[in-house]
Amino acid sequence: MKYALPVKDKSLDAEVDDRFARAAFFVIYDSDTEEAEFFENEGTQAHGAGPKMVETLASKGAEVLIAKNVGQNAFSALKQVGMKVLLAKEGTARENIESAMNGDLSALETPGPSHG
């Protein structure tokens, strides 16, 4: 399973960012290979950043997004690509990935406020 998370730094020990599309960095963690790919968010200031980031994550094979908040446009885009969204807890990327793998995170059912 490939998990995507917005993070504050390029580390699995970095905190999950409160923002989705405006986060500085993202990580995609592959639970099968235990490999993590970090990349900088190039579109933090762009209009439509949420849907663009969803496209990027989907193109990188992400199957599950773990986030604290997702705006309406990004939420709609996630539904369109069929990506599952889990509500992140306070803590690091590593802690949230482990919680997701153990089934301890709940689904994010509704979008939050946009930060655009």
Sequence and secondary structure as in RCSB ss.txt:
>XXXX:A:sequence
MKYALPVKDKSLDAEVDDRFARAAFFVIYDSDTEEAEFFENEGTQAHGAGPKMVETLASKGAEVLIAKNVGQNAF
SALKQVGMKVLLAKEGTARENIESAMNGDLSALETPGPSHG
>XXXX:A:secstr
 EEEEEESSSSTTSBB S STT SEEEEEETTTTEEEEEE TTTTSTTHHHHHHHHHHHTT  EEEES   HHHH
HHHHHHT EEEE  SSBHHHHHHHHHTT S B  S      
